[in-house]
C-alpha cells in the first residue's frame, strides 16, 4: 500500500502562500511509486488546488489519513493528530516560549517531528532553506524604504517608483523594474530636491538633497546575503573593501556602492595585541568587543543578514542611536533592512516585527519607541519577519527542488521503530527532534524549557 503524505495549507497569516512541495514535484514523486499525496485545500496558496489535482494529488479538507504531514510554518496545536510524523519549521530549538505548548502537545500525542532547520550536512550547514529568497525580498523592501525615506525628506529619486516585493508578478519582473530604475538614476545624474531642484552638499537627511553615491553595507556573506547581493547587482553599483570605505564616495563614478562585512569587520579581540581568529570568536565570543558602529557613519543603508544570539556583540545599539540622531546630529544612516529580524537582537532598535504591507517603522531614540512609516527622528527599520512569502513562487520552487529528494527516504522509514533503529540518512535523522512522543538525545535539553 502507498504511504499517504499530506501537504497542509499555510494559515499563519494572510501572507503565507508558500508550499513545501510544488505540483510538479508531487506528480514526479507519485509517479515514482510508493507514495500518495493529500493536499489540503487553500484559497491563497501560490499554487492552486486545481494545479495539484492536475498533478494527480487528492485535494481535501481532512488530512487524517496521512501518516506524514508536510508544512512550511508551525502547525497549530489543535490541528496535530496523534502518532503522526510532522515535517515543518518548528522554531523550538532555542526553547522559544511561544512554541513550547506545541512541542508539549507533540510529545503528549506520541508524534514525531522533523525540523527543516536542523537538516544539515556533516559540517553543520543547512541543506534546505529559504535564505536566498529572504535576502532577495529583504533587499527589495529595503530599497523601497530608501526611496520613500528620501521622498519624505524632500529628495525625489527614481527609487521612489519601486514597489513592494509581493506586488510584482515574480522575481524577474522585480529585477527588470530595478534595472530600469538604476538606468534612470544614471540618466538623472543626482538626486533632485523637491524644494530647489539643486542638489546640495548636505547628507540625505537634508531637504536640500544629497551627493551620490549611496552606500549599502551588507552584514554577512551567507545565503541571505547572497540574495541581497543579487538584488543590489541589478543597480549600477560598485564594490568597495571595508578598509577603503571612508574614502570610497569621493572617488566613485557610480551612483551606488556596496560593501560586505565579515566577522573580522564586526568585532575586535578585547585583549590588546591579540589576533582575530574566526573559530575562537564563535567558541568564545566573550573575548571580543563589537566595532561595527565605527562603520555606520559611512553607510546610507545597512542590510543585516547575520545569525545572532545574546553571546555576540550587537551591530547597532540604542546608545549609538541616541548619540547620532536628533537636533544637530542627523546621522547618515537612513534605512536598516533587518532581514535577520531578531527583536532587540543584533539590531537593538528592532523593537517589533512588521508585515509586508507596512514593512517599516522609525526608531525614535529620544523615547525608545517606534512610529510606523519611514519619517521621523531616527533611522527607518525594515523588520518583516516572513520575507520569503513575498516571493512565494520562487521560494517554493527552490525549497521543493531540495525537499523532494528527501521525501522518499521519509516515506520508506518505519516511524513505529525505536529512534535507534529508525532508518533515515544522517542529515534527516539529525533533524528528528521528537520521535514517538519523546525528545531525541540531541534535543533532550529542551526539557528545561517545557
N, C-alpha and C positions, 0 to 999 in steps of 0.2 A: 504493500500500500504506500502511496506517495506520502511524504511528510508534508503536512499543511503548515504553511507560513503565512502570517498576517502582516499587512502593512497598515499601521494605524494612521488615521488622519491627524494632522497637527492642529491644535486649537489653543496653544498657549496664549496667542494674541492674534489680532487681525492680520499681522504682517507675516506670520509664519506660513509660507507657502511651499517650503522645500519638501522633498521626498527622499527617503533613503535609497530607493531603487526606482529607476525610470521604467516606463512601459517597455522600452526596447530590451532592457536587461532582464526584466521579468519574463518576457517572451523567450529569450535565449535560455534562461535557467529552466523554465518549464520544458522546453524542447530537449534539453539535456537529459531530462527524466529524473524521477525520484522526488520531485517537488511540485506542489500545487500552491498557488497564491490566492489568498483572500485579501481584497483591498477595501478598506473602509471608505465609504462614500464621503466626499468632501466638496463643498461648493467653492472653495478658494484655492485649492491646490494648483500649483503651476502646471501640472499635467492633469487633464480632465478625467472624469470617470470613464468616459467613452474611449479615451486612449488606452486605458487599462483593459477595458472589455475587448477592444480590438487586439490587444496583446495576448488574450486568452485567459486573463485573470477573472475571478468572480468578484464583482463589486457588490459589497454587502454592508449592512449596518453592524452586524454582530460578528465579532472575531473569536467567539468562544471556541469554535472547532480548532483553531490554530494552536499548535504546541509551542511554536516560536513566533514572537511578535517583534517586528522591527519598527522603530520610530526614529525621529530625529531628536526632539526635545523630551524632557521628562514626561512620564505618563502619570496623570492624576491618580491618587491612591484608589479612588472609587472605581477606576477602570482596570485595576490589576486583578487578574484571576489566579486562583491557587495553582501551584505546580506547573507553572509555565516558565519558559525561558524568554527573557526580555533583553532586547538589544537597543540601547539608546545612549545619548549623552546624559549621564546621571547627575553630574555635579554634586558628588558626595565625598570625593577623596580628600578634601580639606576639612571634612566634618561640617560642611555647610548646614547651618541650623535649619534653614527653610526646607531642606530636603530630608532631614532625619525622620520625620513621620513616614515618608515614602519608603525609606530604607527599612524602617522597622516593619512596615506592612509586608514588604517583600520577604523579610525573614519569617514573620509570623505565618505567611501564606505558603511557605516551603518552595518559593520560587528560586530561579537562577537569574543573575544579572550580568550581562556583558556590557562594559562601558567603552564606547569608541575611544575615549580619551586615553585609555590605558592599552590600546592596541599599538604596541611599539616593537621595534626590532631589538637586536641584541645590544645595540648602543643606546637604547632608550629613546630613539627617535620615533615620533608618531608616524603611523603608516596611513591613517585615514583622518581627514580633517577638512575644515572649511577655511583654513587660514588665508589662502591666496585671495579668495573671494571677499573675505573680511577686509583685507588690505585694499582691494580694488574699490569696494563700496565706500570704505572709510576715507580713502583719498578723494573720491568724487564728492562726498558730503563735506569734507574739509575745504575743498576748493569752492564749493557752493557757498559755504560760510564766509570764506575770504571775500568773494565777490560782493556778498550782501553787506559785510562789515565795512568794506571800503565805500560802498554806496551810501550807507547811513552816515559816514564821516565826510561826505561831500566829494568823493572821488569816484568818477564813473570810469569803469573799465569793461572790456568785453567779458570778463569773468562773471559779471552780474547776470549774464544770459544763461549760465549753466543751470541745469535743473537737478532735482534730487535724483539719486541713482535709480530709485524704483520707478521714476516717471519715464525712463527710456524703455524702448521695446526690448532691447537686450544690451549686452556689454559693447558689442560692436557699434551700435548706434551712439552710445555714450562716448566712446573713443573718437568716433568720427566728428561729433559735435565739439569735443575738446580740442581736436586738431584744428578745426576751423576757428575756434576762439583763440588758440595760440597764434594762428596766422594773422588774425585781426589785431592782436596785440603788437605783432611785429610791424604791421602796416600803420597802426596808430602811433607807435613810437614811444609813447609815455602815457601815464595816467592823466586824465584831464579833470581838473576841479570843476564841479558843477557851479562854483561861485565865479571864478575868473577865467577858466579855460587855460590858465597858465600854470604849469607845474612849478611848485616852489622847491625850496631846499629842505623843508621840514620832513619829518617822518610820516608814515601813513596814518598816524593819529591826527594829523593836522587837516583842517578843512581846505588848506591851500595846495593839496596834492602831495606827491612823494616822488623821489627819484627811483628809477629802476636800477638794478634788478631786485625782484623779491626773492628772498632766500628761504628755501624749505629745508628743515632739518628732519631727517628720518632716524629715530632712535631704534636701533635693532637691524638685523640682517637676515632674519628667518623667512618663513613662508609669508607671514603677514606683510613684512617689509617688501618682499618681492612683489606682492600685489600692489603696494603703494608705488613702487618704482615703475611698474608697468603703466600706471596711470600718469605719473609725472612725466614720463618719457613721451607722452602724446603732446606735450608742450615744447616750445623751443627752449630747452633747458640745458645748462652746462653743469658739470660736476666739479666740485672742489674738494680738496682734502681738508680735514679738520684743522690742521696746522696753518693752512692758508686762509681760513675763514675770515679773520679780522680785516684782511686787505682785499678780499675777493671781489667785493662790489665795485671797487674803484677801477678794476681792470677788465670787467666783463663787458662784452658786446652783445650779450643775450639778455632778454627781459627776465629770465628766471634762472636761479641757481639751486642746486641741491647738494646736500652734504649728508653722509652716512656716519652715524656714531656707533662705535663698538664699545664693548665693556671698558677697555682701557681709556676711552674718551669720557667715560661717565664717572669713574672713580679713580682715586689715587691711594696708594698704601698710606695708612695713618702714621706709620713709623718713618721718620725722615731717613732718606737714603735707601729705603727698601725698593725693590723692583716689583712691578706688577706681574702677577702670574695668574693666568685665567683659572686654572683648576683650583688654585689656592683661594681665589676670590669666591668661587662657587662653594667651596667647602668651609671657608672661614670669612664670610662677608664682614664680620665684626672687626676685622683687621684693616678695613678700607673705609675711606671717607668719600662722600659724594663731591664731585666737582662740576657737575653738569650745568649748574647755574652760571658758571663762567662763560658758557657758550650762548646763553639766552640773549644777551644784548645784540648779537649778530644775526638773529633769526626773526623773520616775519611770521613764519608758520612752523609749528612743531607737530610732527606725526609720531605718536608714541605707539610702538609695536612690541615692547619688551614684555617678557614674563617677569612678574614681580611678586614677592611676598615680604612680610614685615621685617625680614632679616636684612634686606638690602636698602641702600640709601635711595631716597626719592630723587626724581628728576626736577620737579617743580614743587616748591613748598609755599605754604601760606605766608611764611616770613618773607620770602623773596617777593611775593606779590604785594605785600604791604609796603615794602621798601621801593617798589618800582612803578606803582600805579597811583594816580591821584594828581592833584594840582601841582604843576611843575615837575611831575615825574611820569610822563607819558611814555611808557616802555615801548620799544619797537615791536615786540611780540604781540601780534594781533589775534591769532587763532591757534588753538591747540586742538588737534584731532586726536583725542584719546581713544584710539582703536582698541587698546588693551582693556580699557574701561573697568579698572578696579576702583571701586568707590573709596575715596580718600587713600588711594594707593600711591603708585609711582608719580601720578599727578595728584597732589594732595587737594587741588582745587576742584576735583571731580567729586562734588558732594552728592550727586544723584545721577541716575542713568536717564536717557531720553529715548524717544521713539522717532521713526523715520520722518513723520510729517512735521515734527517740531524738534529737530536734532540738536539745537544749541541752546546754551544759556551763557550769560555773562557772570563771571565770578566777581563779586564786589569785595575787595579786601578790607574795606572800612567796616563793613557789617558782617563779614564772614558768611555771606548768603549769596543766593543766585537769583537772577532775573532772566526769565525765558527770552530768547531772541539773541541778537548779535550786537546790540547797542548798550553801552553803559561804561562805568568806571572799572575797567579790568578787562582781562582777555576773554574772548568768546571761546567756549569749550564745546566741542562736538563729542557727545558721550552716548551715542547709540550703542546699545549692548547686544543687538541682534542684526548686525550689519549684513551678513550673508543673505538674509531674507530679501534684501533689496536687489540682489542678482540671483533670484531663486532658480531660474532655469540653468544658468551656467554652474551654480554651486551644486545643484542636484546632479547634473550630468557628471561633473568631476568626482563627486563623492560616490555615486553609484558605480562608476567605472572601477573604482578600487574595491568597494564593498562586494560587488558581485563575485569576485574571485574568492571571497571568504565564506560566502553563504553556503556553498555545497559542503564545506567542512562542518559548519554548524548543523546543517540538516542531517548529515550522516552520524553525528555524535549521539551516543546513548546518554541522554541527560538524566536518566534514572540511576546511572552508575555513581559510585563514590567519586569525590573530586580527584583522589589519587589515580584512579583508573579512567577518568574522563578523557576520551581520546580526541584531543584538539591539538593543532600545531601550537608551538610555544607562544607565538605572538598573540594568539587568541586566548590561550589558557591564562596568560598573564593578565588578561583583561576581565577575567571572571571574578567579580567582587563578591557575589553571593552565589552559593550553589546549594540547591535543595534546602534553602532556609538557614544556611549557616555562612558566616563570613569566612572566606578562604584565607589561608595562612598569611598571605601578604597584606591583607586588609583587616586583620583582627584588631589593629589599633583603633579602628572606627568604633569599637565598643564603648570607649570613653565618651564619645560624642552622643551616643544613643542614650 
